[in-house]
């Protein structure tokens, strides 16, 4: 168990970096920030040359890989970090200097207990991409197939483990303050972030995700997922087929290559809806750098480290919510929120429907280019505060992906209307899922399941059974030993001494 002094020292170093980039201004200005935390923020920026505009992304890049990934997760939470910070974090690039090829070669040979030359007939020592967790090299297999090889950076697992332990410690102390901090559930946010990174640090699981998505996307022929080379894939190494295409972030190159950008945007929207609504398993990192237009007009996707999954009941609610917003049926959207227990029952369905109308009506019928996503999210998050809605971490990835996918589609086709494009798809799916055949099939399934449960129910009558589909069980939260208040200022004194030392060093070196 890492000592509290170690966590405080790490936070102090990170806080100093954040302060130098102006990233602690919001904490100091927020009236909800506890006085002692506000004082520590002032100490952290002592004698630093603070820029007039905070640059959260640059600060987190300087702190390291785990901070970069945490920043990407926080970019989905404007309710937690604020709209401006979320917008800045959404531009976060996790590009780092590559690890030396000798270390990469050793990692591959250790993973397969085979010399590199027996796996690949050629292997480019210069990576084509180097991110916070892994780097990618181009190679040719001994069978002559062009492939991309993704390899974890040496020591990355240990670095993430240390950082996440401190995030857990800090989140526990923040949440213990109660009030708004407790409603936002920072401990659960960190727990989901931990699950997310654990998956990303296992490239064999990433390969399995790619394989599952490839099977699902057979129903969407315009969307392509590359094939995995399982013989050359392990926990720290992933090999998949090489793709030749134009990245979706280069619109001029797409036009020059003869691609129909409007059709590409429509394919992307349909593919996302099929993943999120029909299959409940979706690629949760659909930024432009991960999407390519192939020569035959299909869209191809790479990087399957971040995937989202939602169960059938939650997908039903999601589809009805989206369709209700499209058609202006705010009453039904409000009812779904109460059925899913997203809104506490002491609130009024009618009042919630009115609040949804206030957020939805200004954007209905407008092309995406005329919709302020920031304004829309600000309205929606104000609703969550007004109606005491606790954070739903299992939907955070979906929210993030929807905004990201909308941005990509808009750059391809500035006149696309996401709502109108989605309406026929959602309408058909809801008809199939809510029609009489589906209804009776679901009732039969429920009866059979209920009969099977009777023996257990006799012995467990007093146990509470939450409604199915409301949310998946949350990940377990670690036991955190909180610093008692009477000891707080002893640690604050340590922080003050460290900050002063850092400030003196900056003055001497600056």
C-alpha positions, 0 to 999 in steps of 0.5 A: 500500500503506497503511503499518503505522503507518496500520493501527496508528493506525486500530486504536488509534482503534477499540480506544479506542472498543471499550475505552470500551464494555467490549468489550476485557475478553475480550481481556484475560482470555483466557489465549491473548492474547499479552502485548503485545496484552493490554498494548495493550488495557489502554492503550486503556482507560486513564482510560476509564469502562468499563461493567460489561457489554460492549456490542459492538454499540454500540461497532461502531455508533460506529466506522462502517458497515464495523465494523457489517457486520463485527460482523454477520459475527462474530455467527455465530462464537461460537467466535471471539468467545465466546457472550456477544459473539455474542449481543450482536452478533446484536442489531446494528442498522445504522441510521444517519442518512440521507444528504441527499436532494440527494446521493441525487438526484445519485447516481440521475441520475448512474447513469442519466444521466437527470433523476429526474423522467423515471424516477419520477413521484413520489419521497419525499425522506424514506427509509423506511429508512437502513442502513450501506450504503444507504437506501431511498425509496418512489417511483412510476414514470412507468408508475404502479407503486409501487416501493422504490428502494435507493441506496448511501450516498455514499462508502461504497465508499472507506470499506469499502476502507480498513477492510477493508485494515486488517482484513486487516493485523490478521488476518494478524498474529493468524494468524501467532501460530499455535495456536488463532488459526491453526485459526480462520483469521481471514484467511480469515474477513476474505477471505469478509467482503470478498467478502460486502461487495463483493457488497453494494456492487453493487446490480445483483448484488443485483438478479440474486440477487433475480431468481434466488431469485424463479425458484427459489421458484416451487416454494414458492408461499407464499414471495414475492420481489418483481420487479426493475425492471431499467430503473431498476436499476444498480450504485448504484441498485436498484428493485423492486416495493413490498410492502404487508404486516405485518413478522414481528416484529409478532406482535400485528399479524399476529394482528389481520390474521388471519394464521395464525402457525403456518402462517407459521412452517411456510412459512418453514421449508420455504422455507429448506430448499428454498433451502439443500438443494434449490437451494443458493442461499439468502437469508442475512439472514432476520431479521424486518425483512426478512420480511413477511406479505402479505394473502393469507397468503404470506411476502415477503422483501426485501434480497438483499445477503447470499446464500449458495451451496453446491454439490450435494455439500455439500448432500447432506452437509448434508441427511444431517447434518441428517437424521442428527441428527433420527433420532439416526444419529450414526455416519452424521453422523460418517462424513460429516464424515470424508468431507467432510474436515471432521475430520482423518483422525487422529481416530476416527470412533467418538469423533466420533460419541460427541461428536455424541451428547453434543451432539444427544441433549439437544435431540432431541424438544424444542420450540424454546422449550425448547432453548438455542441458546447451549448447543447451539452451545457444545457443537458448537464445543467439538467443533470444538476437540477434534477439530482441525476447521478453520473452514469459511467456506463454511458460516458463512453457512448456520450463521448463517441457520439460527439466525436463521431458527429464531429467527423461526419460534420467535417465530411459533410457540413450539411449533414443533419445527424438527427434526420440521418439517424431517424429512419434507422432508429425507427426501423429498429424500434419497430422490430424491437417493440413490435408484437413478435418481439414483445411476445418473445420477450414475455416468454423469455421472462417467464422461463427465467422467472421459473428458473429463479423460483428455487433461489427466490425462496431462500433469498426473499429479502434480497433486493433485485435491481431492475435489469438493464438500468446499469451494469454493476459498478466496478469494485472500489478499493479501500482508501485510508482517508487522511483525518482532518486533524492531520491535514495541515501536517501534509499541507506543510509538506506540500508547502515546503515542496512547492517552495523548493520547486519555485526556488528551482524554477527561479534559479533555472529560469 
